[in-house]
Amino acid sequence: MPSIRLAAFLLAAALVGGCRIESRPPANLGSELDAAAVRSAIAAHYSQIDPLTRVVRSDLHQEGILTTAWVVTSPAFPEGAAERTELLVLRLEPAGWRVVFVGSPAGPRP
């Protein structure tokens, strides 16, 4: 009986040792090309809302097909108007990146 258990254990160890789990993200996911596409989608989002709004800075964090972006915008007019910070969530879809959520922080950005 112990020899059957030992043989089963050795067979299982050999099978597990020969297996390898791989996870491959889609091509270009997380690359500079991808970041440029996300920034382009952000610029398109703001140009639809107000064509005169300028994107001053965007900090991106990507996890798979989702990207969060802290975006600082400034209105073109009037001069000296306050900058605005928003959190955008974008999702990668077959047609490209799309903004799926926009939120404004209640306090200063963490």
PyMOL commands that set and color helices and strands:
alter all, ss='L'
color gray80, all
select helices_A, chain A and resi 2-18+32-49
alter helices_A, ss='H'
color red, helices_A
select strands_A, chain A and resi 53-63+66-75+84-93+96-103
alter strands_A, ss='S'
color yellow, strands_A
deselect
rebuild
show_as cartoon
